[in-house]
Amino acid sequence: MTKYVIITPARDEASYIQKTILAVGTQTARPVQWIIVDDGSCDSTGEIVDRAAEMYPWITVLHRSNRGFRQAGRGVIDAFKDGYARLESSDWEFLVKLDADLSFAPDYFERCFAEFQKDPRLGIGGGAIYHLDKGGLKVESNPGFHVRGATKIYKSECWEKLGGLMTEPGWDTVDEVKANMLGWSTRTFPDLQVLHCRFTGAADGSWKDSVKNGFANYVAGYHPVFMLLKCVRRLVTRPYLIGTLGLSWGFVSGYLRRLPQVQDRSLITYTRAQQMRRLLRLKTIWK
């Protein structure tokens, strides 16, 4: 049996977290520990996860105080780190960062771990995120190397090399780029569906989510030329103008406010080189 642990930051997820609890509880390969961090919820999230812990002895619940608002990036990772500190064992093979608004098949984790067994250099992986759209399922497209932050599986050896997660928006790209720079591979498993019960970024609204993504790209050290073309391409995706303007403002505002970027110049150099190779249609992780 594969030994893996899950950490789930959750804030005001009463409408969805029961589906995630059901999905994990019915897995053919169950975790040795699942830490659910109630990040100061104002709804009944805390009560729901407490009841789940009474049902499943491998669930640990941690309640954090309410900071008064939802905080993308730092708030999520701070909650994740609090959960990580509560792990009862250090000999796990895989660490999972899992959102609280997901649903997936009973053999999801078993099949994910099979992908890692096929590729010894695979350091980060996870299923493809889908959401309901006009009565059908629509996949969220991403670069080939990217695994959505909602469902990330870290191999223990890769996790140790990464040295943990950055606390700012953009953490879920920086970790993968760094893993690739260090010789690991990262990828989404397209045949493994994960249903996101609400659209990505829906909790923040379109404008705030776009600004957050633009700022995350700034923090990660994206090349300005690559970012310009990304914003142009964004014009054909809903919400068209708001999404593009928010993405642009989030990126430019980082420079205007002289905010810090990822504290690893070699990683920024690697990121920009990979992006320029993508623009030149050369081999790159940005496929």
N, C-alpha and C positions, 0 to 999 in steps of 0.2 A: 504494500500500500504506500503510495506517495505521501510523504509528510509535507503538508502545506498549512499555512496560516493566512487568515484574512483579516484586514483592518478596514472598517467602513465608517468614515465620518458621516454623520447624519444630522441635518438641521431642518426641522419642520417638514418631515417626510411621512407624516401619518397617512397620507392618501396613497402612498406607494410602497412603503417599506415592508408591508405584510407580504407582497408578491415576491420581494427579494428574499425574505425569510423562508417562504415556501420553496423557492427555487434552490436555495442552499440546503435546506433541510431534507430535500428529496434527492440529493446528489448521490450517484453511485460511488463516488470517491469523496468522502466527507473530510473537512479540515480537522486538524488536531486542536485548533483553537480559532474562534472567530470573535474578534474584539469589535464591538459596535460602540462608537463614540457618539453619544448624544450631545451635540455641540450647542447646548443652551436652547433647545427647542421650546417654542411657545405653544405648540399644539400637543397632541397626545403621543408623539413619537416616543418619549421616555417610557410611558406606561406600556406601549406595545413591545418595545425591546426588552423590558423587564419581564414581561410575561413569556417572551420567547426564551429568555435565559432560564426560566423555571422549567421549561419544556426540554431544552437541549443543554446538557451539562457542559458542552464544549463552547458555549456562547458566554463571553464576558462582556458586561456592560459598564461603560465609564460615562458618568454624567459631568459635563463641563458647565460652568456658570454662563449665563446669557450675557454676551457682550453688547446686545441691543440691536444688532444688525447682522445681515448675511455678508460675509467677507470672502470674496472670491480669491483664490490663490493662497494667500497667507493663512486665512482662517481655516481652510480645508487642510492644509499641510500641518499647521499647528495641531489640529485635532488628530491628524494621522500620527504625528510624532508622539503625542500623548498616548495613543493606543499602542504604538510600537514599544514604548517603555513598559507596557503591561504584559508583554509576551512572556509566557511562563517557560518557554523552551527556546534554545538557540540552535538546535540541531535540525531545523526545518530545511527542506529542499527548495521550497518556493514560497515567496511572499506575494500576497495578492492585495492590491488596493482596489476596493470594490465600492461603487456608488450604491446608494440606498433606494434607487428608483429603477431597478433593472429586473428583467425576467429572462430565464434561459432554460434550456432542456436539462433533464436529469443527468445526462452524461456529459454535460458541458466541460467540467474540469477534467474528467477522465480523458476526453479527447484532446483538450489543450495540452495536457502533460505528454500525450503520445506525440504531439508535434515537437516538443522539446527533446524527446528521446530520439527522434529522427535526425535532429540537427544539434550536435554537441556544442556548437558555437552560438546557438540561439540564447540570448541573454534576457530579452524582454518580449513578451507576446501577449495575445489576447484576442477575443472574438471580435467580429465586425458588428458595429453598432447600427441597429435598425430602428426606425420609428414608424408609426402608423401615419399614412398620408393618403387621403381620398379613398379609404377603404382597403388599401394594400400596404405592404411593407416596402419602405424605401431605405436603402443603405446610405450611411453618411460617408462620402468619399474623402480619402486622405492620401498623402504621399505613401509610397510603399513601405517605408521604414516606420511609419507612425502607428502607435497603438493608443487608442483613446484613453484618457485618464480615468474614465469611468470603470474600466475593467483591465487593469494592468497586472501581469504576472511577471515577477522578477525571479530569475534563477539565483540561488544563494551566492554563488561565486561572482556573478555579475554585480549583484547588489553590494557586495563587499568592495569591489573595485570602484563603484560609483561613489561610495562614501556618504550615502543618504540623498535626500531630495532638497532642492532649492525651495525656499518658502514663498517666492514671488510668482505671479502669473507667468506662464511659460515653462514651469517646472516639467510638464509632461512632454515637452519637446527637447529641452536641454538634457534630460536624462538619457533619451534615446540617441541623440547626436553624440553625447559623450561615450555611450556604450559602443557605438560604431567606431569612434575615434580610437577606442581602446582595443579594438579587434573583435568585438562581439557583433552579432547580427540582431536586428529587431524587426518584427513584422506582425501584421494582423493576420488572423486565420479567416479567410473569406467564407469558408464553408460553415463556420460556427457562429450562429446568429445570437445576438444579445439584443433583446427588445428594450429600448429606452422608453420608459412610460411617458416621458414628456420630451419635447424638443430640447436639444442641447442649448443651454443658455436661456431657457424660457423663464427661469426663476429671476433673472436679472432684467429681462426685457431686451429687445433687439438692439437699441442704441448702446446701452451699458455693456452688453455682451460683445458687440463689435469693438467698442473702445478697449475693453479688457483684452480682446484678442490682439488688437494692434499694439497695445502696450506690452503684451507678452512677447510679441515678435521683436520689439525693441530690446527688451531685457535679454532675450536669447541671442542678440547680436546679428539679426538678419541684415543682409546686404541691402542698402537703400535702393539699388536698381532692381533687385529681385522683388523687393517690397512694392515698388512702384508698379511693376507689371502684375503683381498679385492683386493690387487694388483695382487695376484696370479690368482684370479678369473677373473680379468680384461684381462688376456692374451687371452681369447677366444672371446673377443669383439673387433670389429673394432674401430679405428685403433689399431691393436694388440700391437706391440712393443712400438710404440710411445706413445700410451695411457697409458700403464703400466709404462714406464720409467718416463713420465711426472707426473703421479700421485704420484709415489714414490719420485721423486725429490722435488715436491712441499711440500710433508709432511716432509721429512727429512731436507730440507733447513730451515724450521721454527726452528728446534732444533739447527742446525748449526749456524744460525744467531741470536739465542736467542731472537726471536721475541715474543711479548706478545700473550697470549692466552686469551680466554674469561675470564673476570674478575669476576668469580664466581666459587670458588672451589667446592661448593656443586653441581653445575650444571655439572662440569667435572666428579665428582665422580658418579653422577647419570647416565651420558652418558656412561661411561665405564662399569658400572654395567649392564646396559641394553645390551650393546654389548657383554659382556661375557656371559650373560644369553642366548643370541642368539647363541653363539658358543656351548653352552651346551644344546641347544634345549629345553630351558625352556621358560615359558611365558614371553614375552617381547614386547616392542613397535617395535623392529627391526624384522619385520616379512618378 
